Amino acid sequence: MLCSVLLLAFVMTACGQRATPGPNSDADWPMYNRDYASTRFSRLSEITPQNVTRLRKVCSYVLPETATFESGLVAVGGTMYFTTSEYTYALDAANCALRWRVRHELPQATGTVRGVALAGNRVFRGFRDGYVIAYDATSGEQVWATQLPPRGGGRSFISASPITWNGMVFIGTAGAETACHCEVVALDAATGRVVWTFPLVPTGEAPGAETWPKGVLVGGGSTWTSFTLDTDSGALYVPTGNPGPDFSGDYRPGANLYTGSVVVLDAKTGALRTWYQLVPHDTHDWDVSATPALITTKLGQRRAMATGKDGYVHAIDIAAGSVAWKTAVTTIKNAEAPLTVEGTYFCPGTAGGVEWNGPAYSPATNLLYVNSVDWCSTLRLDSKMPEYEPGKVFLGSANAFGDKDSRKLGWVTAVDADTGVVRWRYQAPTPMLAGIVATASGLVLTADLNGDFLAFEADTGKLLHRIATRQTAGGGLITYQIGGQQRIALAAGMENRIFETHGQPVVVVFGL
């Protein structure tokens, strides 16, 4: 049953004023990746390589729940918004005081939802039961709720953070491992009415249906993070996940469109413009999981920089309609080796490569900054063809998502946007999952699973400063300005079974 209950009343700020969403300015971090192009670049410059060592914790907010806290953070007009599976939060961005917290009750409060979108005085987000809900940004009161029906054989859910544009809310579904036919959906921001849908597993006579076998149950195309939008052309860039069953390639011969791809849609109509399949006929669970950054390079090349669990940065040349280059940002081993019943060792493994937080791009350095996971797997195919069973994962393997290597670490890699040449790398002792930010002052900001906030010199990769939060960091990291002062906020305390992390969810804010 839909249940949206306001748990805590709006809390007034110390001066007795309410913080309401303001304009999309350099001071704000107004959406999941800061801008429609998903560059994760901030023009703020108060915090510099020269003074970053003076950073201190300004405030923090400990969430009163245990959660797979991988939410992005959005800060607009003095208020910060973020999500867990059931709850949506609004904090005072100056002092971390709770403004409101609202619950949408779920039968099972598990899994992650990666954030919100804002437009006007409304906050939009999805839930694991397929609902998309709009809240009043000031009070947290529910405005409308729309449930997206499941498609295909199994259940679908929402993990991705939406974006808003032109009076619409864009969001996608996930659930490839349950044979979901995942889709992209546009809803009317005022009413919640579905404007258009685009299936990421085409059926019948739809273009792309010929890349799937007939007469068997398949799924795929999960959307995990968010979308990118070219506001000039109205092109919506959608990263898509693996086909299902995940590992049994013989079960589903063909390219399996539109999985493992960046799909480009007309944002107004949902019509397909083009697609770039980066992992055709994926058999390794190598989702194109992160949102591509839409950039113009120093040499004037218009490119979509896509990263995913295959461990590469793919530079998509938009004018040519092809991939200009790809550069590895983690260990690549046995990537072309066939999966076998006896077992195949490959890198990146099923939990490796670039996960849900995508790259940042600095036009000042012309470098793309990418966090990645260096973790390999040994996977054994099932000796029989998979059979779909409702309520069970649909994989085609004998050892689930594989036996993971005991060795796991991470990288921060800076790649030249024109050439693909690696300019610098930082080896981290843990997988790198948190958000990453580049600033106009020449900093790169991120965090690791040890709970350390990290600040690098953007040009050289020199580690300038480290702050221990003592909570695993796999959520968003943003920078914004409030009261004329630059702040940095981090979502930490990730509870994640795959990455074997435990923590108490917390938002930490730093400043000078």
VOGU-3710 file (C-alpha; in Angstrom, 3 decimals, decimal comma):
1> mlcsvlllaf> 0,000/0,000/0,000  1,265/3,456/-0,838  2,170/5,169/2,397  3,758/8,558/2,478  3,850/9,887/6,022  5,516/13,083/7,136  7,561/11,969/10,122  9,035/15,210/11,297  7,630/18,670/10,831  9,577/21,339/9,044
11> vmtacgqrat> 12,263/22,726/11,314  12,960/26,459/11,245  16,522/27,617/10,818  18,312/29,444/13,600  17,286/32,810/12,212  13,668/31,742/11,837  13,674/31,563/8,032  12,919/28,656/5,749  15,463/27,698/3,121  13,721/27,284/-0,213
21> pgpnsdadwp> 15,203/26,065/-3,491  16,890/28,849/-5,348  18,085/29,286/-8,934  20,497/26,978/-10,703  23,677/28,968/-9,968  27,344/28,284/-9,376  26,561/28,282/-5,660  24,274/25,247/-5,923  24,686/21,560/-6,748  21,230/21,304/-8,331
31> mynrdyastr> 21,160/17,691/-9,629  22,854/14,327/-9,293  25,904/15,199/-11,420  25,634/18,969/-10,855  24,699/19,843/-14,461  22,736/18,313/-17,316  26,003/17,391/-19,046  27,072/15,338/-15,975  30,508/16,971/-15,807  30,650/17,101/-11,991
41> fsrlseitpq> 32,657/20,320/-12,357  32,229/23,237/-9,929  33,302/26,820/-10,621  33,666/27,497/-6,905  37,228/28,427/-6,000  37,408/29,481/-2,346  38,940/26,104/-1,410  42,261/25,818/-3,245  45,351/23,596/-3,366  47,019/26,165/-1,106
51> nvtrlrkvcs> 44,421/26,178/1,677  42,769/22,748/1,403  44,761/21,479/4,397  42,754/23,905/6,555  39,502/22,067/5,850  37,579/21,051/8,958  34,264/19,413/9,695  31,570/22,092/9,885  28,672/19,811/10,772  27,260/16,332/10,257
61> yvlpetatfe> 23,918/14,557/10,276  23,713/10,910/11,351  20,758/9,158/9,726  18,471/7,389/12,230  18,484/4,182/10,168  20,750/1,552/8,666  20,786/1,759/4,885  22,722/0,995/1,719  23,578/4,674/1,680  24,740/5,337/-1,890
71> sglvavggtm> 22,618/8,405/-2,493  23,840/11,390/-4,399  23,469/14,764/-2,703  21,644/17,794/-4,108  22,057/21,258/-2,561  19,828/24,106/-3,755  19,031/27,430/-2,115  20,405/26,434/1,277  18,761/23,004/1,529  20,377/19,616/0,917
81> yfttseytya> 18,330/16,609/-0,268  19,136/12,883/-0,347  17,483/9,466/-0,158  17,465/5,983/1,341  15,200/3,158/0,186  12,160/4,416/2,161  13,048/7,936/3,324  13,634/11,286/1,671  15,585/13,877/3,664  16,000/17,645/3,593
91> ldaancalrw> 18,743/19,271/5,695  19,816/22,819/6,340  22,935/22,960/4,160  24,606/25,425/6,548  24,387/23,507/9,836  23,077/19,994/8,930  19,872/20,504/10,944  16,971/18,343/9,793  14,288/20,299/7,948  12,041/17,338/7,132
101> rvrhelpqat> 12,104/13,582/6,695  9,316/11,740/4,898  8,673/8,019/4,537  7,209/5,933/1,734  6,616/2,580/3,388  7,851/-0,503/1,532  7,175/-4,210/2,140  10,951/-4,697/2,216  13,105/-1,671/3,014  16,252/-2,836/1,232
111> gtvrgvalag> 18,292/-1,744/-1,738  19,511/1,641/-2,803  17,934/4,624/-4,524  20,537/7,107/-5,647  18,891/10,462/-5,202  16,427/13,170/-6,158  15,747/15,752/-8,843  14,375/19,242/-8,245  12,251/21,587/-10,335  10,575/24,664/-8,955
121> nrvfrgfrdg> 9,403/23,822/-5,461  9,165/20,075/-6,024  11,423/17,148/-5,226  11,130/14,003/-7,380  12,433/10,512/-6,672  11,776/6,827/-7,341  11,314/3,833/-5,041  12,035/0,116/-5,129  8,319/-0,684/-5,543  8,227/1,233/-8,842
131> yviaydatsg> 6,628/4,399/-7,506  7,795/7,837/-8,596  6,723/10,479/-6,077  6,778/14,282/-6,087  7,119/16,136/-2,773  6,819/19,786/-1,842  10,459/20,883/-1,460  9,721/23,164/1,482  7,476/20,947/3,606  7,949/17,389/2,360
141> eqvwatqlpp> 4,225/16,984/1,694  3,411/14,534/-1,096  2,126/16,165/-4,297  1,566/13,130/-6,542  2,554/9,470/-6,872  2,731/7,288/-10,008  3,584/3,595/-10,024  5,396/2,240/-13,078  4,157/-1,282/-13,945  6,678/-4,134/-14,279
151> rgggrsfisa> 7,582/-5,222/-17,819  8,780/-8,645/-18,898  8,943/-11,745/-16,747  9,998/-10,438/-13,370  9,644/-7,477/-11,080  11,245/-4,132/-11,805  12,352/-1,464/-9,392  13,870/2,003/-9,385  17,446/2,629/-8,287  18,395/5,627/-10,448
161> spitwngmvf> 18,132/9,292/-9,588  15,825/11,172/-11,998  16,513/14,405/-13,836  13,985/17,091/-14,807  13,741/19,274/-17,915  11,102/20,989/-20,024  8,294/20,160/-17,584  9,140/16,452/-17,467  10,778/14,011/-15,060  13,016/11,352/-16,631
171> igtagaetac> 13,670/8,103/-14,783  14,471/4,467/-15,559  13,830/1,031/-14,105  16,166/-1,814/-13,165  15,872/-5,564/-12,557  17,742/-7,460/-15,290  18,458/-10,300/-12,871  14,709/-10,907/-12,480  14,073/-10,830/-16,274  12,761/-7,264/-16,174
181> hcevvaldaa> 12,305/-5,552/-19,512  13,706/-2,302/-18,207  12,601/1,019/-19,638  13,074/4,775/-19,670  10,035/6,807/-18,654  9,139/10,507/-18,925  6,467/11,818/-16,570  4,691/15,158/-16,481  6,290/17,066/-13,598  3,013/18,781/-12,667
191> tgrvvwtfpl> 0,745/15,714/-12,522  2,844/12,534/-12,635  1,160/11,426/-15,866  3,337/9,172/-18,040  4,248/11,139/-21,192  6,276/8,459/-22,967  8,179/5,225/-22,381  11,080/3,623/-24,221  11,704/-0,141/-23,793  15,358/-1,095/-23,406
201> vptgeapgae> 14,570/-4,699/-24,382  12,645/-4,337/-27,680  10,054/-6,981/-28,558  7,830/-7,896/-31,483  8,599/-5,904/-34,626  10,361/-3,041/-32,818  13,836/-2,168/-34,141  16,416/-4,140/-32,171  14,084/-7,054/-31,360  15,950/-9,147/-33,934
211> twpkgvlvgg> 19,036/-9,064/-31,673  17,255/-11,300/-29,149  16,159/-14,939/-29,505  12,467/-15,656/-29,984  10,375/-17,817/-27,697  12,457/-17,561/-24,501  12,257/-15,285/-21,494  14,962/-12,621/-21,400  15,506/-9,309/-19,652  17,971/-6,524/-19,112
221> gstwtsftld> 18,902/-2,901/-19,609  18,863/-1,762/-15,973  19,408/1,948/-15,337  21,417/2,370/-12,153  22,543/5,962/-11,696  21,020/8,865/-13,645  20,880/10,409/-17,123  22,680/13,080/-19,133  20,894/15,672/-21,270  22,041/17,909/-24,119
231> tdsgalyvpt> 19,766/20,892/-23,555  20,634/22,396/-26,971  19,544/19,369/-29,008  17,107/17,809/-26,519  19,054/14,530/-26,584  18,752/12,298/-23,511  21,750/10,005/-22,899  20,827/6,798/-21,047  23,450/4,307/-19,756  22,100/0,741/-19,678
241> gnpgpdfsgd> 23,021/-2,434/-17,818  23,568/-6,075/-18,683  21,200/-8,508/-20,431  19,542/-11,331/-18,513  20,269/-14,080/-17,797  23,584/-12,453/-16,974  26,133/-15,115/-17,872  24,528/-17,624/-20,245  25,388/-16,246/-23,661  24,187/-19,384/-25,437
251> yrpganlytg> 20,707/-18,860/-24,016  20,389/-15,428/-25,676  22,430/-15,311/-28,932  22,696/-11,902/-30,570  23,826/-8,405/-29,639  20,947/-8,050/-27,120  20,090/-4,401/-27,783  19,847/-2,009/-26,008  21,829/-3,482/-23,121  25,447/-2,519/-22,398
261> svvvldaktg> 24,919/0,737/-24,226  24,548/4,475/-24,169  21,117/5,007/-25,719  20,268/8,466/-27,077  16,584/9,442/-27,082  14,630/12,513/-28,050  13,759/13,888/-24,624  10,493/15,437/-25,803  9,062/12,375/-27,565  11,050/9,346/-26,411
271> alrtwyqlvp> 11,990/8,508/-30,012  15,269/6,667/-30,534  17,948/8,870/-32,081  20,943/6,535/-31,931  22,818/4,186/-29,651  26,367/3,112/-28,882  26,635/-0,486/-27,686  29,864/-0,588/-25,685  29,508/-4,172/-24,411  27,708/-6,232/-27,107
281> hdthdwdvsa> 26,266/-9,551/-25,948  27,614/-9,053/-22,437  28,325/-12,265/-20,478  30,301/-10,718/-17,564  27,711/-8,456/-15,872  29,569/-5,435/-17,239  26,847/-2,798/-16,969  27,341/0,617/-18,483  26,487/1,702/-14,992  27,583/5,334/-14,698
291> tpalittklg> 26,218/8,469/-16,322  28,289/9,682/-19,311  29,853/13,153/-19,209  28,957/15,270/-22,234  31,921/17,547/-22,941  33,701/19,694/-25,510  37,420/18,947/-25,337  40,296/21,393/-25,532  40,615/20,612/-29,266  36,908/21,251/-29,811
301> qrramatgkd> 35,735/17,653/-30,010  32,168/17,045/-28,805  32,197/13,771/-26,893  30,213/11,657/-24,472  32,624/10,074/-22,000  31,120/6,778/-20,862  32,438/4,476/-18,161  31,241/1,149/-16,867  32,021/-2,150/-15,247  34,095/-3,306/-18,239
311> gyvhaidiaa> 36,875/-1,085/-16,793  37,230/1,378/-19,675  36,593/5,025/-20,436  34,910/5,116/-23,858  35,196/8,433/-25,716  32,137/8,579/-27,967  32,671/11,006/-30,855  29,204/12,477/-31,359  29,834/13,928/-34,828  31,311/10,685/-36,157
321> gsvawktavt> 28,838/8,458/-34,333  31,591/6,125/-33,136  34,013/5,509/-30,282  37,162/7,598/-30,830  39,226/5,748/-28,213  38,920/3,699/-25,052  41,325/3,637/-22,126  41,520/1,092/-19,307  41,189/2,494/-15,780  41,566/-0,824/-13,966
331> tiknaeaplt> 43,120/-4,254/-14,568  41,891/-5,964/-17,753  42,532/-9,718/-17,897  40,881/-12,613/-19,747  38,215/-10,205/-20,977  37,721/-12,224/-24,182  38,069/-15,664/-22,588  34,836/-17,702/-22,821  33,047/-18,581/-19,609  33,173/-22,288/-18,839
341> vegtyfcpgt> 31,618/-24,855/-16,513  35,055/-25,383/-14,961  35,438/-21,680/-14,205  36,933/-18,590/-15,857  39,011/-15,972/-14,065  38,529/-12,456/-15,451  39,201/-8,823/-14,594  37,377/-6,634/-13,940  35,151/-9,063/-12,108  31,422/-8,770/-11,609
351> aggvewngpa> 31,958/-6,105/-8,918  34,842/-4,345/-10,658  35,393/-1,511/-13,117  33,566/1,801/-12,759  30,447/1,418/-10,649  27,589/3,883/-10,105  29,470/7,172/-9,702  30,764/8,387/-13,034  33,614/10,688/-14,085  34,283/14,381/-13,497
361> yspatnllyv> 35,692/16,642/-16,216  37,678/19,846/-15,812  37,819/22,183/-18,842  40,840/23,860/-17,230  42,988/20,705/-17,344  41,122/18,881/-20,160  41,285/15,821/-17,937  38,603/13,305/-17,073  38,834/12,002/-13,475  37,542/8,487/-12,868
371> nsvdwcstlr> 37,150/6,317/-9,773  37,342/2,561/-10,342  37,405/-0,834/-8,641  40,220/-3,340/-9,217  38,636/-6,666/-8,260  38,612/-9,904/-10,263  36,200/-12,865/-10,263  36,127/-16,555/-11,118  32,785/-17,549/-12,565  31,479/-21,032/-13,320
381> ldskmpeyep> 28,723/-21,500/-15,867  25,834/-23,753/-14,974  26,025/-27,048/-16,860  22,332/-26,637/-17,824  20,543/-23,855/-19,605  18,962/-21,453/-17,090  15,270/-21,654/-16,277  13,420/-18,657/-14,946  11,866/-19,109/-11,510  9,798/-16,242/-10,081
391> gkvflgsana> 11,418/-14,701/-7,043  14,884/-16,015/-7,866  17,756/-14,351/-9,687  18,068/-15,334/-13,342  21,816/-15,749/-13,908  22,940/-18,919/-15,682  25,912/-19,467/-13,374  26,753/-22,194/-10,865  28,267/-19,787/-8,308  25,960/-16,757/-8,419
401> fgdkdsrklg> 28,014/-13,646/-9,338  31,287/-15,555/-9,082  33,966/-16,127/-6,479  35,726/-12,844/-5,949  39,482/-12,469/-5,646  40,824/-11,861/-2,142  42,738/-8,862/-3,517  40,674/-5,719/-4,069  41,763/-2,116/-4,397  40,886/1,000/-6,333
411> wvtavdadtg> 42,190/3,709/-8,615  41,701/7,393/-9,275  42,764/7,971/-12,893  43,166/11,216/-14,844  42,738/10,750/-18,609  43,384/13,299/-21,365  39,979/13,949/-22,963  41,394/14,403/-26,477  43,849/11,515/-26,645  42,888/9,009/-23,961
421> vvrwryqapt> 46,397/9,130/-22,516  46,583/8,542/-18,769  48,166/11,622/-17,146  48,234/10,374/-13,576  46,947/7,559/-11,371  46,465/7,119/-7,652  46,272/3,610/-6,250  43,859/3,373/-3,321  43,886/0,570/-0,737  40,138/0,045/-1,224
431> pmlagivata> 37,666/0,057/-4,132  36,805/3,614/-5,172  33,032/4,062/-5,294  32,239/7,561/-4,030  31,387/10,579/-6,118  34,241/12,607/-7,586  34,379/16,376/-8,193  36,704/18,706/-10,103  36,831/22,399/-9,167  37,899/25,613/-10,894
441> sglvltadln> 40,592/26,147/-8,262  42,478/23,027/-9,431  41,258/20,373/-6,980  39,895/16,861/-7,410  37,798/15,713/-4,445  36,616/12,194/-3,570  36,610/9,582/-0,777  37,431/5,890/-0,254  35,972/2,872/1,537  38,301/3,435/4,475
451> gdflafeadt> 36,226/6,550/5,088  38,959/8,975/4,079  38,037/12,187/2,285  40,767/12,848/-0,305  41,849/16,068/-2,048  44,217/15,905/-5,042  45,996/18,493/-7,149  44,101/18,274/-10,443  47,135/18,724/-12,700  49,536/16,275/-11,065
461> gkllhriatr> 47,527/13,893/-8,869  49,486/14,877/-5,782  47,500/13,951/-2,670  47,185/17,234/-0,814  44,929/16,366/2,116  43,158/13,483/3,796  40,422/13,614/6,463  39,272/10,470/8,245  35,483/10,206/8,568  35,662/6,586/9,845
471> qtaggglity> 32,656/5,669/7,686  32,798/3,835/4,353  32,148/6,251/1,487  30,159/5,063/-1,515  27,637/7,871/-1,939  27,690/11,358/-3,326  30,336/14,033/-2,842  29,460/17,597/-3,796  30,577/21,177/-3,270  28,315/24,201/-2,907
481> qiggqqrial> 28,262/27,691/-1,443  26,148/29,006/1,403  26,419/32,343/3,176  29,239/33,233/0,804  31,344/30,250/1,938  32,242/27,119/-0,011  31,320/23,783/1,532  32,034/20,143/0,639  29,511/17,439/1,586  29,978/13,663/1,603
491> aagmenrife> 27,459/10,823/1,962  29,250/8,089/3,937  28,444/5,036/6,062  27,574/2,619/3,221  26,110/-0,755/4,163  26,852/-2,992/1,171  26,845/-6,796/1,084  28,766/-7,088/-2,204  31,603/-4,816/-1,088  31,476/-6,204/2,459
501> thgqpvvvvf> 31,146/-2,791/4,079  29,310/-1,784/7,235  28,654/1,687/8,548  26,300/4,196/10,086  24,906/6,461/7,347  26,028/10,033/7,809  26,299/13,262/5,810  29,490/15,173/6,677  30,069/18,797/5,649  33,552/20,362/5,468
511> gl> 34,617/23,991/5,126  37,503/26,340/5,802
//
